[in-house]
C-alpha cells in the first residue's frame, strides 16, 4: 500500500538529545525486521481525543495529505 513504519517520538526530557541512528539501531537489535521503523520524527505532543485516546488520524495527516496531493 506504500506505507512504511515510522517512529513518532516525544522526548520526556526536552533538553536531552536523540540521534535517529541510535534509535533505529536499538529497534533493529530488539525487534524483528518488519516491526522496526524506517524513520524517526520528533514531535512535541501525541495529540489526544476527548476520550484520552491517541488521535491517529491527526498524527498521520502530515504524511497522508502529501500522498493525496501527489
N, CA, C and O atoms as a Tripos MOL2 file, in Angstrom:
@<TRIPOS>MOLECULE
protein
  280   279    70     0     0
PROTEIN
NO_CHARGES

@<TRIPOS>ATOM
      1 N           0.8210   -1.2010    0.0000 N.3       1 UNK1
      2 CA          0.0000    0.0000    0.0000 C.3       1 UNK1
      3 C           0.8600    1.2570    0.0000 C.2       1 UNK1
      4 O           0.3280    2.3670   -0.0180 O.2       1 UNK1
      5 N           2.1820    1.0980    0.0200 N.am      2 UNK2
      6 CA          3.0500    2.2600    0.0220 C.3       2 UNK2
      7 C           3.3130    2.8330    1.4010 C.2       2 UNK2
      8 O           3.9080    3.9040    1.5170 O.2       2 UNK2
      9 N           2.8840    2.1470    2.4440 N.am      3 UNK3
     10 CA          3.1050    2.6370    3.7970 C.3       3 UNK3
     11 C           4.3780    2.0350    4.3720 C.2       3 UNK3
     12 O           4.7830    0.9350    3.9970 O.2       3 UNK3
     13 N           4.9980    2.7630    5.2780 N.am      4 UNK4
     14 CA          6.1600    2.2360    5.9850 C.3       4 UNK4
     15 C           6.0500    2.6490    7.4490 C.2       4 UNK4
     16 O           5.3880    3.6290    7.7890 O.2       4 UNK4
     17 N           6.7080    1.8870    8.2950 N.am      5 UNK5
     18 CA          6.6540    2.1390    9.7230 C.3       5 UNK5
     19 C           7.5290    3.3310   10.0750 C.2       5 UNK5
     20 O           8.6980    3.3830    9.6930 O.2       5 UNK5
     21 N           6.9660    4.2860   10.8040 N.am      6 UNK6
     22 CA          7.6620    5.4990   11.2200 C.3       6 UNK6
     23 C           7.4960    5.6280   12.7280 C.2       6 UNK6
     24 O           6.4100    5.4040   13.2620 O.2       6 UNK6
     25 N           8.5780    5.9900   13.4080 N.am      7 UNK7
     26 CA          8.5250    6.2040   14.8560 C.3       7 UNK7
     27 C           8.3090    7.6800   15.1260 C.2       7 UNK7
     28 O           9.1030    8.5160   14.6940 O.2       7 UNK7
     29 N           7.2340    8.0080   15.8410 N.am      8 UNK8
     30 CA          6.9850    9.3660   16.2950 C.3       8 UNK8
     31 C           7.3710    9.3990   17.7660 C.2       8 UNK8
     32 O           6.7940    8.6750   18.5780 O.2       8 UNK8
     33 N           8.3460   10.2380   18.1140 N.am      9 UNK9
     34 CA          8.9460   10.2170   19.4420 C.3       9 UNK9
     35 C           8.6830   11.5320   20.1550 C.2       9 UNK9
     36 O           8.9170   12.6070   19.6030 O.2       9 UNK9
     37 N           8.1900   11.4380   21.3930 N.am     10 UNK10
     38 CA          8.0340   12.5900   22.2690 C.3      10 UNK10
     39 C           9.1140   12.4670   23.3370 C.2      10 UNK10
     40 O           9.1410   11.4910   24.0880 O.2      10 UNK10
     41 N           9.9930   13.4440   23.4050 N.am     11 UNK11
     42 CA         11.0740   13.4040   24.3840 C.3      11 UNK11
     43 C          10.5390   13.7560   25.7690 C.2      11 UNK11
     44 O           9.8060   14.7320   25.9310 O.2      11 UNK11
     45 N          10.9090   12.9580   26.7600 N.am     12 UNK12
     46 CA         10.4810   13.2090   28.1360 C.3      12 UNK12
     47 C          11.2670   14.3820   28.7050 C.2      12 UNK12
     48 O          10.7000   15.2530   29.3650 O.2      12 UNK12
     49 N          12.5670   14.4040   28.4520 N.am     13 UNK13
     50 CA         13.4250   15.5000   28.8810 C.3      13 UNK13
     51 C          13.7460   16.3550   27.6560 C.2      13 UNK13
     52 O          14.5740   15.9550   26.8380 O.2      13 UNK13
     53 N          13.1080   17.5310   27.5060 N.am     14 UNK14
     54 CA         13.2810   18.3330   26.3000 C.3      14 UNK14
     55 C          14.7210   18.7210   25.9860 C.2      14 UNK14
     56 O          15.0570   18.8970   24.8150 O.2      14 UNK14
     57 N          15.5750   18.8580   26.9830 N.am     15 UNK15
     58 CA         16.9490   19.2450   26.7370 C.3      15 UNK15
     59 C          17.8290   18.1020   26.2640 C.2      15 UNK15
     60 O          18.9500   18.3230   25.8080 O.2      15 UNK15
     61 N          17.3260   16.8840   26.3710 N.am     16 UNK16
     62 CA         18.1050   15.7070   26.0020 C.3      16 UNK16
     63 C          18.0990   15.5230   24.4860 C.2      16 UNK16
     64 O          17.0970   15.7910   23.8230 O.2      16 UNK16
     65 N          19.2400   15.0600   23.9400 N.am     17 UNK17
     66 CA         19.3620   14.8560   22.5000 C.3      17 UNK17
     67 C          19.0960   13.3950   22.1520 C.2      17 UNK17
     68 O          19.3830   12.4870   22.9320 O.2      17 UNK17
     69 N          18.5450   13.1960   20.9660 N.am     18 UNK18
     70 CA         18.2790   11.8580   20.4720 C.3      18 UNK18
     71 C          18.7970   11.7670   19.0420 C.2      18 UNK18
     72 O          18.4420   12.5720   18.1800 O.2      18 UNK18
     73 N          19.6300   10.7840   18.8160 N.am     19 UNK19
     74 CA         20.1340   10.5490   17.4660 C.3      19 UNK19
     75 C          19.2420    9.5230   16.7850 C.2      19 UNK19
     76 O          18.9810    8.4540   17.3380 O.2      19 UNK19
     77 N          18.7790    9.8470   15.5930 N.am     20 UNK20
     78 CA         17.8900    8.9570   14.8510 C.3      20 UNK20
     79 C          18.5330    7.5900   14.6330 C.2      20 UNK20
     80 O          17.8770    6.5610   14.7930 O.2      20 UNK20
     81 N          19.7970    7.5770   14.2720 N.am     21 UNK21
     82 CA         20.5080    6.3250   14.0050 C.3      21 UNK21
     83 C          20.5740    5.4240   15.2260 C.2      21 UNK21
     84 O          20.4380    4.2060   15.1100 O.2      21 UNK21
     85 N          20.7820    6.0160   16.3950 N.am     22 UNK22
     86 CA         20.8370    5.2310   17.6350 C.3      22 UNK22
     87 C          19.5020    4.5560   17.9170 C.2      22 UNK22
     88 O          19.4550    3.3860   18.2960 O.2      22 UNK22
     89 N          18.4210    5.3010   17.7290 N.am     23 UNK23
     90 CA         17.0940    4.7420   17.9880 C.3      23 UNK23
     91 C          16.7610    3.6400   16.9830 C.2      23 UNK23
     92 O          16.1990    2.6100   17.3580 O.2      23 UNK23
     93 N          17.1020    3.8470   15.7140 N.am     24 UNK24
     94 CA         16.8330    2.8230   14.7050 C.3      24 UNK24
     95 C          17.6440    1.5580   14.9770 C.2      24 UNK24
     96 O          17.1320    0.4480   14.8340 O.2      24 UNK24
     97 N          18.8960    1.7220   15.3660 N.am     25 UNK25
     98 CA         19.7370    0.5730   15.7020 C.3      25 UNK25
     99 C          19.1730   -0.1670   16.9160 C.2      25 UNK25
    100 O          19.1330   -1.3980   16.9340 O.2      25 UNK25
    101 N          18.7410    0.5790   17.9220 N.am     26 UNK26
    102 CA         18.1460   -0.0130   19.1240 C.3      26 UNK26
    103 C          16.9250   -0.8630   18.7390 C.2      26 UNK26
    104 O          16.7740   -1.9890   19.2130 O.2      26 UNK26
    105 N          16.0700   -0.3240   17.8910 N.am     27 UNK27
    106 CA         14.8690   -1.0530   17.4780 C.3      27 UNK27
    107 C          15.2250   -2.2910   16.6600 C.2      27 UNK27
    108 O          14.6390   -3.3550   16.8640 O.2      27 UNK27
    109 N          16.1720   -2.1660   15.7420 N.am     28 UNK28
    110 CA         16.5520   -3.3030   14.8880 C.3      28 UNK28
    111 C          17.1770   -4.4350   15.6960 C.2      28 UNK28
    112 O          17.0170   -5.6080   15.3590 O.2      28 UNK28
    113 N          17.8980   -4.0770   16.7730 N.am     29 UNK29
    114 CA         18.5120   -5.0990   17.6200 C.3      29 UNK29
    115 C          17.4850   -5.8600   18.4480 C.2      29 UNK29
    116 O          17.7230   -7.0070   18.8240 O.2      29 UNK29
    117 N          16.3560   -5.2410   18.7340 N.am     30 UNK30
    118 CA         15.3900   -5.8320   19.6580 C.3      30 UNK30
    119 C          14.0730   -6.2660   19.0100 C.2      30 UNK30
    120 O          13.2980   -7.0040   19.6180 O.2      30 UNK30
    121 N          13.8170   -5.8110   17.7820 N.am     31 UNK31
    122 CA         12.5680   -6.1520   17.0980 C.3      31 UNK31
    123 C          12.8750   -6.8900   15.7960 C.2      31 UNK31
    124 O          13.9800   -6.8010   15.2620 O.2      31 UNK31
    125 N          11.8810   -7.6150   15.2980 N.am     32 UNK32
    126 CA         12.0680   -8.2550   14.0000 C.3      32 UNK32
    127 C          12.1020   -7.1600   12.9150 C.2      32 UNK32
    128 O          11.6460   -6.0380   13.1370 O.2      32 UNK32
    129 N          12.6390   -7.5020   11.7650 N.am     33 UNK33
    130 CA         12.8630   -6.5170   10.7070 C.3      33 UNK33
    131 C          11.5750   -5.8010   10.2910 C.2      33 UNK33
    132 O          11.5750   -4.5830   10.1180 O.2      33 UNK33
    133 N          10.4910   -6.5380   10.1290 N.am     34 UNK34
    134 CA          9.2540   -5.9070    9.6520 C.3      34 UNK34
    135 C           8.5750   -5.0470   10.7190 C.2      34 UNK34
    136 O           7.6650   -4.2840   10.3960 O.2      34 UNK34
    137 N           8.9960   -5.1510   11.9810 N.am     35 UNK35
    138 CA          8.4310   -4.3250   13.0500 C.3      35 UNK35
    139 C           9.2820   -3.0950   13.3660 C.2      35 UNK35
    140 O           8.8530   -2.2300   14.1290 O.2      35 UNK35
    141 N          10.4730   -3.0090   12.7940 N.am     36 UNK36
    142 CA         11.3780   -1.8950   13.0650 C.3      36 UNK36
    143 C          11.0120   -0.6880   12.2050 C.2      36 UNK36
    144 O          10.7270   -0.8380   11.0160 O.2      36 UNK36
    145 N          11.0170    0.5110   12.7990 N.am     37 UNK37
    146 CA         10.7180    1.7110   11.9990 C.3      37 UNK37
    147 C          11.8270    2.0070   11.0090 C.2      37 UNK37
    148 O          12.9840    1.6530   11.2350 O.2      37 UNK37
    149 N          11.4700    2.6580    9.9090 N.am     38 UNK38
    150 CA         12.4550    3.0430    8.9010 C.3      38 UNK38
    151 C          12.9010    4.4870    9.0870 C.2      38 UNK38
    152 O          13.9520    4.8860    8.5860 O.2      38 UNK38
    153 N          12.1000    5.2700    9.8090 N.am     39 UNK39
    154 CA         12.4620    6.6600   10.0430 C.3      39 UNK39
    155 C          11.9220    7.1080   11.3960 C.2      39 UNK39
    156 O          11.0640    6.4550   11.9900 O.2      39 UNK39
    157 N          12.4480    8.2440   11.8720 N.am     40 UNK40
    158 CA         12.0750    8.7790   13.1810 C.3      40 UNK40
    159 C          11.7340   10.2540   13.0190 C.2      40 UNK40
    160 O          12.4310   10.9860   12.3160 O.2      40 UNK40
    161 N          10.6600   10.6880   13.6730 N.am     41 UNK41
    162 CA         10.2860   12.0940   13.7090 C.3      41 UNK41
    163 C          10.0300   12.4830   15.1520 C.2      41 UNK41
    164 O           9.2920   11.8000   15.8620 O.2      41 UNK41
    165 N          10.6400   13.5810   15.5910 N.am     42 UNK42
    166 CA         10.4070   14.0900   16.9400 C.3      42 UNK42
    167 C           9.2030   15.0140   16.9100 C.2      42 UNK42
    168 O           9.1020   15.8950   16.0560 O.2      42 UNK42
    169 N           8.2870   14.8050   17.8560 N.am     43 UNK43
    170 CA          7.1020   15.6500   17.9550 C.3      43 UNK43
    171 C           6.9680   16.1330   19.3880 C.2      43 UNK43
    172 O           7.5670   15.5600   20.2990 O.2      43 UNK43
    173 N           6.1820   17.1880   19.5910 N.am     44 UNK44
    174 CA          6.0110   17.7530   20.9280 C.3      44 UNK44
    175 C           4.9150   17.0540   21.7170 C.2      44 UNK44
    176 O           5.0050   16.9240   22.9370 O.2      44 UNK44
    177 N           3.8710   16.6020   21.0090 N.am     45 UNK45
    178 CA          2.7110   16.0200   21.6900 C.3      45 UNK45
    179 C           2.0530   15.0080   20.7650 C.2      45 UNK45
    180 O           2.0120   15.2010   19.5500 O.2      45 UNK45
    181 N           1.5400   13.9310   21.3450 N.am     46 UNK46
    182 CA          0.8680   12.9110   20.5390 C.3      46 UNK46
    183 C          -0.5210   13.3560   20.0970 C.2      46 UNK46
    184 O          -1.0220   12.8730   19.0820 O.2      46 UNK46
    185 N          -1.1440   14.2500   20.8260 N.am     47 UNK47
    186 CA         -2.4870   14.6980   20.4820 C.3      47 UNK47
    187 C          -3.5070   13.6410   20.8580 C.2      47 UNK47
    188 O          -3.5020   12.5360   20.3150 O.2      47 UNK47
    189 N          -4.3550   13.9760   21.7610 N.am     48 UNK48
    190 CA         -5.3390   13.0130   22.2530 C.3      48 UNK48
    191 C          -6.7530   13.4960   21.9840 C.2      48 UNK48
    192 O          -7.0020   14.6980   21.8830 O.2      48 UNK48
    193 N          -7.6730   12.5540   21.8680 N.am     49 UNK49
    194 CA         -9.0840   12.8710   21.6790 C.3      49 UNK49
    195 C          -9.6860   13.2460   23.0210 C.2      49 UNK49
    196 O          -9.0120   13.1900   24.0490 O.2      49 UNK49
    197 N         -10.9400   13.6240   23.0110 N.am     50 UNK50
    198 CA        -11.6160   13.9730   24.2590 C.3      50 UNK50
    199 C         -11.7570   12.7620   25.1840 C.2      50 UNK50
    200 O         -11.9520   12.9190   26.3890 O.2      50 UNK50
    201 N         -11.6590   11.5670   24.6260 N.am     51 UNK51
    202 CA        -11.7280   10.3440   25.4280 C.3      51 UNK51
    203 C         -10.3620    9.9430   25.9940 C.2      51 UNK51
    204 O         -10.2680    8.9890   26.7660 O.2      51 UNK51
    205 N          -9.3010   10.6690   25.6130 N.am     52 UNK52
    206 CA         -7.9670   10.3790   26.1100 C.3      52 UNK52
    207 C          -7.1700    9.4190   25.2420 C.2      52 UNK52
    208 O          -6.0550    9.0360   25.5950 O.2      52 UNK52
    209 N          -7.7400    9.0300   24.1090 N.am     53 UNK53
    210 CA         -7.0190    8.1250   23.2000 C.3      53 UNK53
    211 C          -6.1570    8.9380   22.2430 C.2      53 UNK53
    212 O          -6.4530   10.1010   21.9670 O.2      53 UNK53
    213 N          -5.0980    8.3290   21.7410 N.am     54 UNK54
    214 CA         -4.2330    8.9950   20.7770 C.3      54 UNK54
    215 C          -4.9880    9.1680   19.4590 C.2      54 UNK54
    216 O          -5.5790    8.2180   18.9450 O.2      54 UNK54
    217 N          -4.9650   10.3810   18.9210 N.am     55 UNK55
    218 CA         -5.6590   10.6960   17.6760 C.3      55 UNK55
    219 C          -4.7730   10.3060   16.4960 C.2      55 UNK55
    220 O          -3.9720   11.1120   16.0230 O.2      55 UNK55
    221 N          -4.9170    9.0770   16.0260 N.am     56 UNK56
    222 CA         -4.0560    8.5470   14.9720 C.3      56 UNK56
    223 C          -4.2410    9.2850   13.6490 C.2      56 UNK56
    224 O          -3.2720    9.4700   12.9130 O.2      56 UNK56
    225 N          -5.4420    9.7020   13.3390 N.am     57 UNK57
    226 CA         -5.6710   10.4360   12.0810 C.3      57 UNK57
    227 C          -4.9040   11.7540   12.0720 C.2      57 UNK57
    228 O          -4.3380   12.1400   11.0490 O.2      57 UNK57
    229 N          -4.8860   12.4330   13.1960 N.am     58 UNK58
    230 CA         -4.1620   13.6940   13.2990 C.3      58 UNK58
    231 C          -2.6560   13.4640   13.1710 C.2      58 UNK58
    232 O          -1.9570   14.2660   12.5530 O.2      58 UNK58
    233 N          -2.1540   12.3700   13.7540 N.am     59 UNK59
    234 CA         -0.7320   12.0590   13.6530 C.3      59 UNK59
    235 C          -0.3340   11.7080   12.2170 C.2      59 UNK59
    236 O           0.7490   12.0810   11.7660 O.2      59 UNK59
    237 N          -1.1950   11.0000   11.5050 N.am     60 UNK60
    238 CA         -0.8900   10.5760   10.1350 C.3      60 UNK60
    239 C          -1.0650   11.6860    9.1000 C.2      60 UNK60
    240 O          -0.4590   11.6350    8.0290 O.2      60 UNK60
    241 N          -1.8760   12.6730    9.4060 N.am     61 UNK61
    242 CA         -2.2810   13.6540    8.3990 C.3      61 UNK61
    243 C          -1.1270   14.3560    7.6740 C.2      61 UNK61
    244 O          -1.2480   14.5540    6.4650 O.2      61 UNK61
    245 N          -0.0220   14.7460    8.3130 N.am     62 UNK62
    246 CA          1.0470   15.4030    7.5290 C.3      62 UNK62
    247 C           1.5870   14.5390    6.3910 C.2      62 UNK62
    248 O           1.9420   15.0670    5.3370 O.2      62 UNK62
    249 N           1.6530   13.2540    6.5790 N.am     63 UNK63
    250 CA          2.2100   12.3670    5.5640 C.3      63 UNK63
    251 C           1.1440   11.8890    4.5940 C.2      63 UNK63
    252 O           1.4200   11.7220    3.4060 O.2      63 UNK63
    253 N          -0.0620   11.6690    5.0800 N.am     64 UNK64
    254 CA         -1.1220   11.2040    4.2010 C.3      64 UNK64
    255 C          -1.5960   12.3340    3.2830 C.2      64 UNK64
    256 O          -1.9360   12.0900    2.1260 O.2      64 UNK64
    257 N          -1.6200   13.5590    3.7920 N.am     65 UNK65
    258 CA         -2.0460   14.6950    2.9560 C.3      65 UNK65
    259 C          -1.0660   14.9040    1.8050 C.2      65 UNK65
    260 O          -1.4850   15.2460    0.6990 O.2      65 UNK65
    261 N           0.2280   14.7040    2.0440 N.am     66 UNK66
    262 CA          1.2340   14.8130    0.9820 C.3      66 UNK66
    263 C           0.9940   13.7490   -0.0830 C.2      66 UNK66
    264 O           1.0900   14.0320   -1.2780 O.2      66 UNK66
    265 N           0.6830   12.5290    0.3420 N.am     67 UNK67
    266 CA          0.4910   11.4310   -0.5990 C.3      67 UNK67
    267 C          -0.7390   11.6610   -1.4750 C.2      67 UNK67
    268 O          -0.7310   11.3170   -2.6570 O.2      67 UNK67
    269 N          -1.7840   12.2360   -0.9070 N.am     68 UNK68
    270 CA         -3.0080   12.5040   -1.6690 C.3      68 UNK68
    271 C          -2.7550   13.6180   -2.6820 C.2      68 UNK68
    272 O          -3.2990   13.5790   -3.7860 O.2      68 UNK68
    273 N          -1.9380   14.6080   -2.3240 N.am     69 UNK69
    274 CA         -1.6630   15.7320   -3.2210 C.3      69 UNK69
    275 C          -0.8260   15.2990   -4.4210 C.2      69 UNK69
    276 O          -0.9210   15.9110   -5.4850 O.2      69 UNK69
    277 N          -0.0130   14.2630   -4.2720 N.am     70 UNK70
    278 CA          0.8560   13.8070   -5.3810 C.3      70 UNK70
    279 C           0.0890   13.1100   -6.4210 C.2      70 UNK70
    280 O           0.6610   12.6650   -7.4160 O.2      70 UNK70
@<TRIPOS>BOND
     1     1     2 1
     2     2     3 1
     3     3     4 2
     4     3     5 am
     5     5     6 1
     6     6     7 1
     7     7     8 2
     8     7     9 am
     9     9    10 1
    10    10    11 1
    11    11    12 2
    12    11    13 am
    13    13    14 1
    14    14    15 1
    15    15    16 2
    16    15    17 am
    17    17    18 1
    18    18    19 1
    19    19    20 2
    20    19    21 am
    21    21    22 1
    22    22    23 1
    23    23    24 2
    24    23    25 am
    25    25    26 1
    26    26    27 1
    27    27    28 2
    28    27    29 am
    29    29    30 1
    30    30    31 1
    31    31    32 2
    32    31    33 am
    33    33    34 1
    34    34    35 1
    35    35    36 2
    36    35    37 am
    37    37    38 1
    38    38    39 1
    39    39    40 2
    40    39    41 am
    41    41    42 1
    42    42    43 1
    43    43    44 2
    44    43    45 am
    45    45    46 1
    46    46    47 1
    47    47    48 2
    48    47    49 am
    49    49    50 1
    50    50    51 1
    51    51    52 2
    52    51    53 am
    53    53    54 1
    54    54    55 1
    55    55    56 2
    56    55    57 am
    57    57    58 1
    58    58    59 1
    59    59    60 2
    60    59    61 am
    61    61    62 1
    62    62    63 1
    63    63    64 2
    64    63    65 am
    65    65    66 1
    66    66    67 1
    67    67    68 2
    68    67    69 am
    69    69    70 1
    70    70    71 1
    71    71    72 2
    72    71    73 am
    73    73    74 1
    74    74    75 1
    75    75    76 2
    76    75    77 am
    77    77    78 1
    78    78    79 1
    79    79    80 2
    80    79    81 am
    81    81    82 1
    82    82    83 1
    83    83    84 2
    84    83    85 am
    85    85    86 1
    86    86    87 1
    87    87    88 2
    88    87    89 am
    89    89    90 1
    90    90    91 1
    91    91    92 2
    92    91    93 am
    93    93    94 1
    94    94    95 1
    95    95    96 2
    96    95    97 am
    97    97    98 1
    98    98    99 1
    99    99   100 2
   100    99   101 am
   101   101   102 1
   102   102   103 1
   103   103   104 2
   104   103   105 am
   105   105   106 1
   106   106   107 1
   107   107   108 2
   108   107   109 am
   109   109   110 1
   110   110   111 1
   111   111   112 2
   112   111   113 am
   113   113   114 1
   114   114   115 1
   115   115   116 2
   116   115   117 am
   117   117   118 1
   118   118   119 1
   119   119   120 2
   120   119   121 am
   121   121   122 1
   122   122   123 1
   123   123   124 2
   124   123   125 am
   125   125   126 1
   126   126   127 1
   127   127   128 2
   128   127   129 am
   129   129   130 1
   130   130   131 1
   131   131   132 2
   132   131   133 am
   133   133   134 1
   134   134   135 1
   135   135   136 2
   136   135   137 am
   137   137   138 1
   138   138   139 1
   139   139   140 2
   140   139   141 am
   141   141   142 1
   142   142   143 1
   143   143   144 2
   144   143   145 am
   145   145   146 1
   146   146   147 1
   147   147   148 2
   148   147   149 am
   149   149   150 1
   150   150   151 1
   151   151   152 2
   152   151   153 am
   153   153   154 1
   154   154   155 1
   155   155   156 2
   156   155   157 am
   157   157   158 1
   158   158   159 1
   159   159   160 2
   160   159   161 am
   161   161   162 1
   162   162   163 1
   163   163   164 2
   164   163   165 am
   165   165   166 1
   166   166   167 1
   167   167   168 2
   168   167   169 am
   169   169   170 1
   170   170   171 1
   171   171   172 2
   172   171   173 am
   173   173   174 1
   174   174   175 1
   175   175   176 2
   176   175   177 am
   177   177   178 1
   178   178   179 1
   179   179   180 2
   180   179   181 am
   181   181   182 1
   182   182   183 1
   183   183   184 2
   184   183   185 am
   185   185   186 1
   186   186   187 1
   187   187   188 2
   188   187   189 am
   189   189   190 1
   190   190   191 1
   191   191   192 2
   192   191   193 am
   193   193   194 1
   194   194   195 1
   195   195   196 2
   196   195   197 am
   197   197   198 1
   198   198   199 1
   199   199   200 2
   200   199   201 am
   201   201   202 1
   202   202   203 1
   203   203   204 2
   204   203   205 am
   205   205   206 1
   206   206   207 1
   207   207   208 2
   208   207   209 am
   209   209   210 1
   210   210   211 1
   211   211   212 2
   212   211   213 am
   213   213   214 1
   214   214   215 1
   215   215   216 2
   216   215   217 am
   217   217   218 1
   218   218   219 1
   219   219   220 2
   220   219   221 am
   221   221   222 1
   222   222   223 1
   223   223   224 2
   224   223   225 am
   225   225   226 1
   226   226   227 1
   227   227   228 2
   228   227   229 am
   229   229   230 1
   230   230   231 1
   231   231   232 2
   232   231   233 am
   233   233   234 1
   234   234   235 1
   235   235   236 2
   236   235   237 am
   237   237   238 1
   238   238   239 1
   239   239   240 2
   240   239   241 am
   241   241   242 1
   242   242   243 1
   243   243   244 2
   244   243   245 am
   245   245   246 1
   246   246   247 1
   247   247   248 2
   248   247   249 am
   249   249   250 1
   250   250   251 1
   251   251   252 2
   252   251   253 am
   253   253   254 1
   254   254   255 1
   255   255   256 2
   256   255   257 am
   257   257   258 1
   258   258   259 1
   259   259   260 2
   260   259   261 am
   261   261   262 1
   262   262   263 1
   263   263   264 2
   264   263   265 am
   265   265   266 1
   266   266   267 1
   267   267   268 2
   268   267   269 am
   269   269   270 1
   270   270   271 1
   271   271   272 2
   272   271   273 am
   273   273   274 1
   274   274   275 1
   275   275   276 2
   276   275   277 am
   277   277   278 1
   278   278   279 1
   279   279   280 2
@<TRIPOS>SUBSTRUCTURE
     1 UNK1         2 RESIDUE 1 A UNK
     2 UNK2         6 RESIDUE 1 A UNK
     3 UNK3        10 RESIDUE 1 A UNK
     4 UNK4        14 RESIDUE 1 A UNK
     5 UNK5        18 RESIDUE 1 A UNK
     6 UNK6        22 RESIDUE 1 A UNK
     7 UNK7        26 RESIDUE 1 A UNK
     8 UNK8        30 RESIDUE 1 A UNK
     9 UNK9        34 RESIDUE 1 A UNK
    10 UNK10       38 RESIDUE 1 A UNK
    11 UNK11       42 RESIDUE 1 A UNK
    12 UNK12       46 RESIDUE 1 A UNK
    13 UNK13       50 RESIDUE 1 A UNK
    14 UNK14       54 RESIDUE 1 A UNK
    15 UNK15       58 RESIDUE 1 A UNK
    16 UNK16       62 RESIDUE 1 A UNK
    17 UNK17       66 RESIDUE 1 A UNK
    18 UNK18       70 RESIDUE 1 A UNK
    19 UNK19       74 RESIDUE 1 A UNK
    20 UNK20       78 RESIDUE 1 A UNK
    21 UNK21       82 RESIDUE 1 A UNK
    22 UNK22       86 RESIDUE 1 A UNK
    23 UNK23       90 RESIDUE 1 A UNK
    24 UNK24       94 RESIDUE 1 A UNK
    25 UNK25       98 RESIDUE 1 A UNK
    26 UNK26      102 RESIDUE 1 A UNK
    27 UNK27      106 RESIDUE 1 A UNK
    28 UNK28      110 RESIDUE 1 A UNK
    29 UNK29      114 RESIDUE 1 A UNK
    30 UNK30      118 RESIDUE 1 A UNK
    31 UNK31      122 RESIDUE 1 A UNK
    32 UNK32      126 RESIDUE 1 A UNK
    33 UNK33      130 RESIDUE 1 A UNK
    34 UNK34      134 RESIDUE 1 A UNK
    35 UNK35      138 RESIDUE 1 A UNK
    36 UNK36      142 RESIDUE 1 A UNK
    37 UNK37      146 RESIDUE 1 A UNK
    38 UNK38      150 RESIDUE 1 A UNK
    39 UNK39      154 RESIDUE 1 A UNK
    40 UNK40      158 RESIDUE 1 A UNK
    41 UNK41      162 RESIDUE 1 A UNK
    42 UNK42      166 RESIDUE 1 A UNK
    43 UNK43      170 RESIDUE 1 A UNK
    44 UNK44      174 RESIDUE 1 A UNK
    45 UNK45      178 RESIDUE 1 A UNK
    46 UNK46      182 RESIDUE 1 A UNK
    47 UNK47      186 RESIDUE 1 A UNK
    48 UNK48      190 RESIDUE 1 A UNK
    49 UNK49      194 RESIDUE 1 A UNK
    50 UNK50      198 RESIDUE 1 A UNK
    51 UNK51      202 RESIDUE 1 A UNK
    52 UNK52      206 RESIDUE 1 A UNK
    53 UNK53      210 RESIDUE 1 A UNK
    54 UNK54      214 RESIDUE 1 A UNK
    55 UNK55      218 RESIDUE 1 A UNK
    56 UNK56      222 RESIDUE 1 A UNK
    57 UNK57      226 RESIDUE 1 A UNK
    58 UNK58      230 RESIDUE 1 A UNK
    59 UNK59      234 RESIDUE 1 A UNK
    60 UNK60      238 RESIDUE 1 A UNK
    61 UNK61      242 RESIDUE 1 A UNK
    62 UNK62      246 RESIDUE 1 A UNK
    63 UNK63      250 RESIDUE 1 A UNK
    64 UNK64      254 RESIDUE 1 A UNK
    65 UNK65      258 RESIDUE 1 A UNK
    66 UNK66      262 RESIDUE 1 A UNK
    67 UNK67      266 RESIDUE 1 A UNK
    68 UNK68      270 RESIDUE 1 A UNK
    69 UNK69      274 RESIDUE 1 A UNK
    70 UNK70      278 RESIDUE 1 A UNK
